[in-house]
Amino acid sequence: MSKTADSNNNVLITGASGLIGSALVPLLEAQGYIVHALQRTPDSTRPYWDIEKQQIHLNGCPTPNIVIHLAGENIASSRWTTKAKEKITNSRIQSTQLLVDFINNSSMPPSLFICASAIGFYGDRGQQPVDEGTSKGKDFVSELADKWELTCQQIKSPNTRVVNLRTGIVLNKKEGALAKMLPAFNMGFGGKIGSGKQVMSWIDLKDELNAILFIIKHSTLVGPINLVSPHPVNNKTFSIILANILKRPCILSLPAFLITLLFGEMGKELLLASTNVRPTKLLKAGFKFEYELLEDSLKHQLK
């Protein structure tokens, strides 16, 4: 790059090609950060990692002052067989352990380590509001998120701030949950899932990115941080608002038994579970959401 690398501005990021990473990289660069994506493919000219061998090769990349870990196997890509669960877990725990060891062995550890997590940490809580002070749930995603965050706590440097991004449903029309909903809703086949009472804690992609930037710049923010809008909605309301914006009917529904039949445990935890999450830490720190209301976010995404 033509910019002169400032040691305080060097960022090493994993998952740079994903939904969040691909949008975060240009935002960070626009803010003056020097961003290096950690690749999976061996390359003598770029930083890459081999998770199975537990190796990181910087290949001339400056020592990062910020490490952002967003990589992980897609949790909704297939039914949760024993093998699939193992793959999902290993992709998160082993990769995080590698980065933790890299930081612990560094003569110049980063000032900030941001690691992805999920609101699935809380499990199915019905209508009960939860925030960062709430205990973990008891299902697969809860246990996974807990192990993920506990791995980060192994970082020894007192100068490295550790943040776990407990992200909700990220709204973006090109990727993620909204993108998967759009074909059915556009054809007039959209509707609630199960009872429709399950709370969906969501966040607009732009607010997700701005929140990460806010966290980078506010050194008082540490530990788990919920990245969700202050105004979650239930699944029925979400479906109605989306259908109205698309000017399509919202009369069909997917019964819970069919979700369980088609997707098994994954369907129960990702589609039928209810998690009413509050972004308490962000709000107390003064973060301002650009898209607090679902209707505003969907109009922004679908314009």
N, C-alpha and C positions, 0 to 999 in steps of 0.2 A: 504493500500500500504506500501511497505517497505521504501519508501522515507519519509524523515522528512518534514512535511508540513511547508512551508515558507508562511507566511501570504500574501506576495506579489505575490505568485505563485498560489494561490487558485482560480480556475475558476469554476463558476456555468454556465451550458449551457442547453438550451432547444433545442428541435429538434435534439437530438444527434443521432437519428436513421435515419435521413433523408439523402438526397444526399450529402449535404455539411457537416452536422454534423458528420456523420459516418466516414468521411475521416479526418475531422478537429481534432477530439478527439485524435487519435493516433499521429498526428503531434504535437499537443500541449504537449502531454505526453513525446514525444521524445525530446522536448525542455526543459523538466524539470518542466512543469506545473502540478499541482495536479488538475485533472479535475473531477468534480462531475456532473452527468447528472440529471437534474430535471425530475423525472418520473411522469407520469399521474396516475399510479396505486399506491394506498396507500401501504406503506411499512414502518414498524417501524424502519428499519435499514438503509434506504436510503432517501435522500431528495425527496419530491414529492409535487405536487401542485394540488389544486382543483380550476380550473378557475371559475366555476360557483359560488362557495362559496367564491371566492377571498381569498384563503388561501394558504400559503406556509409553509411547514414543513421541516426544515433543518435536523432534526433528528441526531444531532451530527456533521453534516457537518460544517467544519470551515467557518467562515464568509468570503465570497468571496471577492477578490480584483478586480476580473474581472467578469462581467456578460455578457454572449453572448446569445442573443435571436434569434433563428432561426426557432422556431415552427410556424406553421400556416396551415390552411386548404389548400389542393391542389387547386389552382385556376383554373386548367384546367381539373378537374375531371368530370364535367358535364355541361350541358347547364346552363346559368345564369338565372334561374328563380328568382323570388323575394325571395323565401326561400333560394335558394343557395347563392345569394348575401349576405343575412343576415348572413348566416353561415360563409361565407368567411370573412366578415367584423368583426363579433364578435370574431372569432378565433384569429384575429390579435390585435384588439383594446382592448378587455377585458384582454387578456393575457399580453399585454404590460402594460396596466394600473396596473395590479397586480404587475408586476415587478417594475414599477415606485414607487408604494406605498411602496413596500418592501424596496426599496433603501431609500426613503424619511423617513421611520420610523426606519432605521438602525442607531445604535449608531456609527457604523464604516462603512459608505457608501463606495462602491467600487470606485477605482480610474478610472475605465473605464466601460462604458455600451455600448456594441455593439448590435445594433438591425437591423434585416433584413429589407430591403425595396426593391424597384424594379425600373428599368428604365422606367416602365410603368408610373411613375410619370410625365414624359414629354408628354405622349400621342402621337398621330399620328402627326408627324412633317414633313412628306415627306422626302425630301433630306436635309433639314436644319440641320446643325451640332448643337448639344446642349451639354452643360456641366453643372456642378453643379450650375452655376450662372443663368441658364435658368429657367423661371417660369414654373409652373405646367400646365398640359393639362386640358381638360375638361370632359374626359370620366370617366367611372366607376373606372378603375384601377388607374387613376391619382388622383381622389378624395380619394380613399382608401389609396394610398401611402402617400398622404398629411396628412390625419387624423392619420395615423400610426406614421409619423415623429413628428407631433405636440404633440402627446401623450408623446413622449420621452422628449419633451422640458419642461415637468412639473417637471423634476428632479430638486430639490432645492439645492443640495450640490454643492458649487462652486469647490469642489475638484474632482467631478465626470465628466470625459470627456465623451461626448456622440457622438457616431458615427452611422450614418445610411448607411447601405450597399445597395446602389442602383445597384443591380446585374442584369446583362443581361442574355442571354441564356447560361447556364452553359453546356459545352460539356463534356459528359461522356457516354461511350458506354453501361453502365449497367442501367442507370436511366436518366430520363429527356427527353428533346426534341430529342436529337440525338438517344437515344435508341428507341423512338417511330418511328423515320424515317427509321431506319435500315431494318426492315422486308420488307417494300415496295421496298426500293432501292436495297436490296440484290436479290430480285426477278425480278429486271429490270423494276419495275413499278414506279420508282421515277421520280420526275420532279418538275418544279416550281409551286408555288401556286399563283393563281390570275395572275396579270401582271408580277410577279417576280421582280418588281422594288422596292418593299418595302425593306428597309435597315434592316438587322439583326445585332444587336450589341451583340456579343458573347464573351465568355471567356472560356479558358480551365480550367477544374476543378483544375489542379495543380496550375495554376496562381491565381485562386480564393482563394485557401488555403494559398498560399504564400503571397497574398495581405493582407489577414486578419492578418497573423502573422506580416507582415510589419507594419500594422496599430497599432497593440498592442505595438510594440516596438518604434513607432515614435509618441511622445506625441503632436506634432504640428498638427497632422491630427485630425480634429474635424468636426462635422456636416455631411451632406450628402457627400458620396464619391462614384463615379461611378466605379464599378468593371466590366470593359469590355476591350477587346483588343483595341489597338489604331487603328486597321484596320478592321472596320466593312465591310460587303459585302452585296450586295442585294441578294434576295432570289434565283434568277436565277443563279447567280454565285455560291452561296452556293451549290445549287443542282448539278450543273455541276462538281464542285470540288469533292463533295462526291461521285458522280457516277463514276468519273474517277478513284478515289482511289480504289473503289470497283470493277472496271473493268466491269461496267454495263452501259447500255444505259441510256440516260436522255432525252427522247422524249415526255413523257406524261406530262400532267399538270392538276391541279385541278382549274377549273374556279371559279372566285370570287362568282358568284351567288350560286354555289353549296356549297361553304364553309359557306355562310350566311344561306342557307337552312338547312344545317346539324347542324351547331353550333350556329347560331344566333349571338347575341352580342359578345359572347366569341370569335367566329371565326373572327369577324371584328377587335377586339382589340388585340388578341394574334397571329393571322395568317396573317392578311392583313394590319395591321397598320405598319407604317414605322418610326423607331426611330434611328437616326444617332447620337450615343452617343460617346463623347470623355472622356477618363479618366484623365482629366486635373489635378486634385489634386494629384493623384498617380504619374503621370509623373513629376510634379513640385517637389515632395518630393524625387524623385530619384529612384522610384521603377522600376525594370527591369523585363519585361515580358519574360518568357522562351519560350512561344509560341505566338508570335505576329501575325503570319500569319495563316490563316485558314487551309491551306494545311498541315502545320507543326503540328497543333493541331490535325487534323483528323488522320494523319498518326500515331501520338503518341497514340491516343485513340484506333485506330483500328489495331494496330500492333499485 
